[in-house]
Amino acid sequence: MRKKTLVELEEKYNLELEVVVGKIRKAKAKLVLLQFPDGLKQYATAIVDYLEEQTKAEFLIWLGSCFGACDTPVGIEKIKPNIDLVIQFGHNKLMPSY
């Protein structure tokens, strides 16, 4: 399977990656867990490549389920070294502004 690119992702979704970079930098996170719904998992490595270029952090990709913000991975507090930040991505289109 061909690796998906950030360009392909940005044609469909705006994940506000510049905001993510800012949050990682502000938190001075060294280890970040990224959580994706199934529809975005195909872009996970492209997103990690971009984030690694923009920050000094290392990244883990959660491959388990992700059904919304309340679906955080169980047991992540036991991962060593400790995860500094968890970022969950979604792929619903933004609500229209009125």
C-alpha contacts under 8 A as a table, 3 or more apart, distances in Angstrom:
res1	aa1	res2	aa2	distance
3	K	42	Q	7.76
3	K	43	Y	7.86
3	K	46	A	7.93
4	K	8	E	6.83
4	K	9	L	7.71
4	K	42	Q	6.39
4	K	43	Y	5.53
4	K	46	A	6.75
5	T	8	E	5.32
5	T	9	L	6.46
5	T	43	Y	6.70
5	T	46	A	5.67
6	L	9	L	4.92
6	L	10	E	6.07
6	L	43	Y	7.17
6	L	46	A	5.74
6	L	47	I	6.74
7	V	10	E	5.17
7	V	11	E	6.37
8	E	11	E	5.28
8	E	12	K	7.02
9	L	12	K	5.50
9	L	13	Y	5.96
9	L	14	N	7.96
9	L	43	Y	6.92
10	E	13	Y	5.09
10	E	14	N	5.81
10	E	15	L	7.82
13	Y	91	H	6.76
13	Y	93	K	7.37
14	N	17	L	7.87
15	L	89	F	7.31
15	L	90	G	7.85
15	L	91	H	7.81
16	E	19	V	5.37
16	E	20	V	6.62
17	L	20	V	4.84
17	L	21	V	6.15
17	L	51	L	7.89
18	E	21	V	5.05
18	E	22	G	6.28
19	V	22	G	5.03
19	V	23	K	6.29
20	V	23	K	5.13
20	V	24	I	6.22
21	V	24	I	5.17
21	V	25	R	6.19
21	V	51	L	6.63
21	V	54	Q	6.70
21	V	55	T	6.73
22	G	25	R	5.15
22	G	26	K	5.98
23	K	26	K	5.02
23	K	27	A	6.05
24	I	27	A	5.26
24	I	28	K	6.01
24	I	29	A	5.52
24	I	32	V	7.99
24	I	55	T	7.35
24	I	57	A	7.69
24	I	85	L	7.54
25	R	28	K	4.88
25	R	29	A	6.66
25	R	55	T	6.79
26	K	29	A	7.86
27	A	84	D	7.90
27	A	85	L	7.72
29	A	32	V	6.57
29	A	57	A	6.13
29	A	84	D	5.25
29	A	85	L	6.30
30	K	56	K	6.89
30	K	57	A	4.41
30	K	58	E	5.97
30	K	83	I	7.85
30	K	84	D	6.47
31	L	57	A	5.66
31	L	58	E	4.90
31	L	59	F	5.73
31	L	60	L	7.49
31	L	81	P	7.94
31	L	82	N	7.35
31	L	83	I	5.17
31	L	84	D	5.49
31	L	85	L	6.88
32	V	57	A	6.84
32	V	58	E	6.24
32	V	59	F	4.85
32	V	60	L	6.21
32	V	83	I	5.81
32	V	84	D	5.90
32	V	85	L	4.88
32	V	86	V	5.78
32	V	87	I	7.34
33	L	59	F	5.79
33	L	60	L	4.72
33	L	61	I	5.89
33	L	62	W	6.72
33	L	83	I	6.66
33	L	85	L	6.33
33	L	86	V	4.75
33	L	87	I	6.26
34	L	59	F	7.00
34	L	60	L	6.11
34	L	61	I	4.99
34	L	62	W	6.02
34	L	86	V	6.00
34	L	87	I	4.99
34	L	88	Q	5.96
34	L	89	F	7.58
35	Q	61	I	6.23
35	Q	62	W	5.10
35	Q	63	L	7.37
35	Q	66	C	6.80
35	Q	86	V	7.46
35	Q	87	I	6.16
35	Q	88	Q	4.65
35	Q	89	F	6.19
36	F	39	G	7.77
36	F	40	L	5.78
36	F	41	K	5.64
36	F	44	A	7.50
36	F	62	W	7.22
36	F	63	L	7.67
36	F	66	C	6.26
36	F	88	Q	6.10
36	F	89	F	5.21
36	F	90	G	6.71
37	P	40	L	5.65
37	P	41	K	6.41
37	P	65	S	6.98
37	P	66	C	5.07
37	P	67	F	6.67
37	P	68	G	7.99
37	P	89	F	7.03
37	P	90	G	6.35
37	P	91	H	7.63
38	D	41	K	5.28
38	D	42	Q	7.82
38	D	65	S	7.63
38	D	66	C	7.53
39	G	42	Q	7.02
39	G	91	H	7.40
40	L	43	Y	5.51
40	L	44	A	6.72
40	L	89	F	7.99
40	L	90	G	7.72
40	L	91	H	7.08
41	K	44	A	5.04
41	K	63	L	7.80
42	Q	45	T	7.62
43	Y	46	A	5.39
43	Y	47	I	6.27
44	A	47	I	5.16
44	A	48	V	6.19
44	A	61	I	7.26
45	T	48	V	4.94
45	T	49	D	6.05
46	A	49	D	5.08
46	A	50	Y	6.33
47	I	50	Y	5.16
47	I	51	L	6.15
48	V	51	L	5.04
48	V	52	E	5.94
48	V	59	F	6.75
49	D	52	E	5.26
49	D	53	E	6.37
50	Y	53	E	5.21
50	Y	54	Q	6.43
51	L	54	Q	5.07
51	L	55	T	5.96
51	L	57	A	7.96
52	E	55	T	5.32
52	E	56	K	6.41
52	E	57	A	6.36
52	E	58	E	6.85
52	E	59	F	7.83
53	E	56	K	7.74
62	W	73	P	7.89
64	G	73	P	7.75
65	S	71	D	7.76
66	C	69	A	7.92
66	C	71	D	5.70
66	C	72	T	7.45
67	F	70	C	7.63
67	F	71	D	5.80
68	G	71	D	5.51
68	G	90	G	7.58
69	A	72	T	6.89
69	A	88	Q	6.88
73	P	76	I	6.14
75	G	78	K	5.60
75	G	79	I	7.42
76	I	79	I	5.36
76	I	83	I	7.43
77	E	82	N	6.69
77	E	83	I	7.36
78	K	82	N	7.36
79	I	82	N	5.63
79	I	83	I	7.06
80	K	83	I	7.60
83	I	86	V	7.34
